[in-house]
Amino acid sequence: MEPERERTGKHFKKGRKRRRAPNTLVGAAEAMRARWELGERQPEAKKARLSAILFAENCEVTHDQLCELLKYAVLGKSSVPKPSWCQLFHQNHLNNVVVFVLQGMSQLHFYRFYLEFGFLRKAFRHKFRLPPPSSNFLADIIGLKKKQATRDQSKMGEGCPDCANFVPTKCNGSITDNSPLFGLDCEMCVTSKGRELTRISLVAEGGSCVMDELVKPDNKILDYLTSFSGITKKILNPVTTRLKDVQRQLKSLLPPDAVLVGHSLDLDLRALKMIHPYVIDTSLLYVREQGRRFKLKFLAKAILGKDIQCPNRLGHDATEDARTTLELARYFLKYGPRKIAELNLEALASHQELLATGQELRNTAEVVQQPNTSVLECLDLMGQKLLFLTREPETSELSSARNCETVKCLSNKEVLEQARVEIPLFPFSIVQFSFEPFSPSLTEEMNKRMRIKWTEMSTVYAGPFSKNCNLRALKRLFKSFGPIRSMTLVLETHQPHLCIQYEVLEAAQLAIESLDGVLVEGACIKVQRPVTELTLDCNTLVNELEQDSENRGTIYLSGVSETFKEHLLQQSNLFLGLEAVILPKDLKSGKQKRYCFLKFKNFGSAQRALDILKGKDWKLKGRHALTPRHLHAWLRGLPPESRRPPGIRVIPPPSEQQALQALKVDHPKIAAWRWGRKIGKLYHSLGPGTLCLILLPGTKSTHGSFSGLGLMGIKDEEESNTPNMCL
């Protein structure tokens, strides 16, 4: 059964023809036309861009997959594998990467306050679901978790040593300017209990070696670390000296006022399991920016003009290293910090690191192909650092990383102010805002109300119908707009009405647009949604969903057959710009459902396809999409009984009502509006070719976990996809 009156859609006007120029201006017009045609023939400048083809169903992206994209954005296809879940074209035209993390927010927050997140939903075409957050979300997306686990296994017992088991050197004399200096350097291996001593060298002032001993560890050796220590199984096999022998010998050699000198001396003393009161650490003596340390090899060359730890030699020479630390300490004591400052060691080190990076990139392609490589390691290979802006008080693996510039702020406002200044200076930035999460009980109530809201938005009331109406024909009519979850006859009214609950929001909206005010079986019916406090803003919400950047290039179709896809591909020349065909299946039977979504590159291509598919040859019903694909899994899980019976008045629970009345700055509803606008202003200040990700990590508590949400786009790419309304 078809309605007796069909609505006529609006038609776009054809473009106007170019006016012929007056005769007096023919020469100028011809010259202008020539320049225009020449410019048209020139190839467009390449821009980095992302594909819209993510997962056809869930669009859930794991933290590891997110890390894949970030690594590829840094290094490109020549060094790391391509992301398995999306495509990044022209990576070499990518200028910056900026990741905004809205800590304490989830997908639930985004759709609960959808209208408040104005900028984010309009600016980013690509949206995807994230799994519930892990214990360290940032470490996961950067790829530090696996590396940290591997490192922890190889450093068991190296963390905070039990100093009660350490042996003192018994050097308790008073030190003076004439106290003797001793250079110390140790080499270690990895055993079943962690790192243990394999060699010790002690050098007195003047350069004479007073102690050079190989040491056999007490536990099974797992890695000799030969490339650093020079120690091999063959060298260590005949050795009988143990750690306790070295401790005894060292105590007897050192005078009461001895000062030990070394580079990162704490590691040597841990390996020796000894405590000494008077030390000079050259890695701390020569201070570098951001708490980083110069390498001993660099200081030897820059300060002393010496080449040590040569690459053509197997391992380091512990005696040479110990002697070098002594000379560096004497140099500092002689000339002081002012002379050191004049050498500008930081600039010299940065220059050398950049030169070394080129060689490392040529030699390390196989290294970064390993799946455990982190984003920080990729940046390190490029001679670059990561900027991390946060208001979180605790220190994570990320903030303590060597090539991570961490700026800790006191508030979200300060994070934003610092971001404006610092982001242009770094190729890769993570900006973390932190918001107070809802209490678990309020979050659960919010989730329940959101599920009810989306269900009610997908429900329509239609009528009135005559008392002898053909229910079978009516069901066939309403089913033509999309799959129906339930249809009930309402007899509370003078004349019968139907309550139809659709599986997808698009079907309900299409039914309203097609049948409201139409004659059906001789009666003019009204088709509308239930009116409750949750649907009062429904028209506004539907309009905004249609304008969502992800939905602008997607259309919904109802009435498709099992051969629809094959038919579509056979006439692909009619559907230019088609990127994806999404054919949902019934979860129980596995059969294809009679509706689908088609994803196009832009709004214009989608509109042209919609006009064709609704025409006389295809005879399908459809409209522009309203629900991003990552929402379908959530909406499919809504139980039918979650819709409230009509006529019952429900007010917000006191906890939420009070929270909304308070309107605190960090309340998610206000934060969504305020910080969406602030991030928008910051985004507009970013340069072209910036890959930008907005991550809501999700929330987790004993009461349940809520999935996160990711939005991403490339600055300028989104602008180039702006639909042309004059088609």
C-alpha positions, 0 to 999 in steps of 0.5 A, a space after each residue: 500500500 502506498 500513500 495517496 500523496 507523495 512529497 516532492 523534494 527540492 531541486 538544486 538550480 543549475 549553475 549559470 552560464 558564463 557571460 560573454 565579455 564585451 568586445 572591448 575586453 576580449 583580449 583581457 578575457 582571453 588572457 584570463 581564460 588562458 591563465 585559468 585553463 593553465 592553472 586547471 591543467 596543473 596538478 593539485 598539490 598533494 595533501 595528507 589525507 585519511 581514508 573513511 573506510 574503517 570497520 564496516 560494523 563496529 568501528 572499534 579501534 584497539 589501543 594497539 591499532 591506534 599506536 600503529 597509526 601514530 607510528 606510521 604518521 611519524 616514520 611512514 611506510 618505508 620504516 614501519 608497517 601500514 596501519 591495519 585499520 585505516 589508510 593514511 595517504 601522502 604521509 610525507 606531506 603530514 606536518 604535525 601530529 596533535 593528540 588531545 586526551 579528554 581524561 574522564 570522558 567516554 562515548 557515553 558523555 559525547 552522545 549524552 551531551 552531543 549538542 554541546 560538543 558542537 565543534 568536535 562533531 562537525 569538524 572531524 569526519 572520522 569517528 571510532 569506538 575505543 575499548 574501555 580504558 586500561 590501567 595506563 591509557 597513554 602508555 598503551 597508545 604510545 606503545 610503551 606497555 609491551 616495551 616496559 614489560 620486556 624491560 622489567 623482566 630484564 631488570 628484575 631487582 634493579 629498581 629500588 634495591 634493599 640497601 639493608 643488604 648493601 656493604 658500606 666501604 667504611 670510608 668515614 674520614 673528613 674530606 678536604 680539597 686534597 682528598 683523593 679521587 678514584 674513577 670507577 666503572 662497572 660492566 654488568 650482565 643480565 641474570 635470572 635475578 636481574 643485572 649482576 656485576 661482571 667487571 670492575 675497574 678502579 683508577 687512581 688520580 694520575 691514571 694508574 689502574 689499581 683494580 681491574 677484575 672480572 667477576 662471575 655472577 652468583 646466578 644463571 646468566 641470561 645475557 652477557 650484554 657483550 656489545 656493551 661489556 665486551 664480556 663473553 661466555 669464553 672470557 668468564 668461564 675460568 673466572 672464580 672471583 665473586 662479588 663478595 671478593 670484590 667488596 672485600 678488596 675494594 674496602 681495603 683499597 679505598 682510604 677513609 677520605 676517598 671520593 668515587 667518581 663515575 658516570 651514572 655512578 648509582 648503577 655501578 654502586 648498585 651492581 657492587 651492592 655497596 654504599 659510599 658517602 662521597 661521590 662525584 657523578 659526571 652525568 649530573 656534573 655536566 647538566 643538560 636540559 630537561 634533566 637528560 644526561 649527556 653520554 660519556 662518549 660525547 663528553 669525552 670528545 667535546 671536553 677532552 678531545 678523546 675518542 672512547 667506546 670506538 665502534 670497531 672495538 667489542 664492548 667498552 673498556 671499563 678502565 678507559 671509561 673510569 679514567 675518562 670520568 676522572 679527567 672530566 671531574 678534574 676539568 670541571 673542578 679546574 675551570 668551573 661551570 662558567 667555562 662549561 657554559 661557554 662550550 654550549 654543549 647542548 647545541 653541540 649534542 643536538 647537532 651530533 644527534 641529528 647527524 647520527 639520526 640519518 645514519 641510524 635511519 639507514 641502519 634501523 629499518 629492520 628494528 622499527 619493523 618490530 611490533 613492539 616499537 614505541 612511538 617514542 622510539 620512532 621519534 627518537 630515530 627522527 631526532 625529535 621529541 614528544 611534547 606532553 602537556 598534562 594537569 595529572 599529578 602522577 608521573 607515568 612512563 610517558 612523562 619519565 621517558 628520555 625524549 619526552 618534554 613533559 609540562 605539568 600544569 595546575 589546571 586545564 586552563 593552564 594546559 590550554 595556554 601552554 598548548 598555544 605556545 608549545 605545540 608549534 615547536 614540536 612535531 608530535 604533541 599530546 595534550 591531556 585535559 582532566 575532568 572529574 568523572 560522574 559518580 558510578 551510580 550517576 553514570 549508570 543512571 545517565 547510561 540508562 536514560 541515554 538508552 531510553 532516549 535513543 529508543 524513543 527517538 526510533 519510535 513513532 506513533 501513527 494515526 488515527 486509522 479507521 477501526 476496520 483498517 488493514 493491519 497487514 497492509 499498514 505493517 507492510 507500509 511502515 516496514 518499507 522504511 526499515 526493520 521494525 523491532 515491534 509494532 503495537 496497536 494503541 486502543 486508548 484513543 478514540 480511533 486506533 493508532 500504531 506504535 512502531 519501534 524501528 531498529 535504526 533511527 533513520 527508518 523512524 525519521 524516514 517514516 515521519 518525513 514520508 507519511 506525516 500529513 499523508 492520506 492513508 486508507 482515506 484518513 489524513 494521519 499524523 506520524 510523530 515521536 512520543 513526547 517526553 522530556 528526553 525527546 523535547 529537543 529531538 528535532 534539533 538533535 536530528 538536524 545536528 546528526 544529519 550535519 555531523 561530518 561523518 554522516 554528511 557523506 553517508 546515505 541510508 537505504 531501505 528495501 535492498 535485496 540480497 543481490 543489491 551489492 552485485 547490481 550496485 558494483 555492475 553500475 559503479 560508473 553511476 556512483 562515483 566516490 563510493 567508498 564503502 557498502 555496509 550491509 548489516 546481517 541478522 545476528 542470529 540467522 546471519 542473513 542480510 537485512 533489507 537495509 544498508 548504508 553507503 559511504 561516499 567521499 563527500 556530500 555531493 556524491 552521496 546526494 547524487 547517488 541518493 537521487 538515482 537510487 530513489 528513482 524509478 529504476 531502483 525504487 528504494 527508499 532512503 535519506 542521509 544517514 543520522 547514526 555514525 557506524 560505531 553507534 550501531 553496536 550500542 543501539 542494537 543492544 537496546 532491549 525492547 522493554 527499555 522504552 517507557 510506557 506512554 503517559 508516565 511523567 518521569 523527572 530527572 533523578 535528584 542527583 543529576 538534577 542537582 548536578 545540572 543546576 550547580 553548573 560547575 565548570 568541570 561538570 561534563 555538560 558544561 565542560 563539553 560546551 566550554 572545552 569543545 569551543 576552546 579546543 576548536 579555537 586551538 585547532 584553527 590555530 594549527 598549521 595545514 597538514 596536522 593530523 589531529 586526534 581527539 580521544 575520550 578514553 572511556 571510564 572504568 569502575 567497579 560498577 561497570 566500564 564504558 567505551 571510549 570514543 576517538 575522532 580524527 582528521 587532518 587540517 585542510 583535508 576536512 576543509 577540502 571535503 566541505 560539500 558544494 551545495 550548488 550541484 
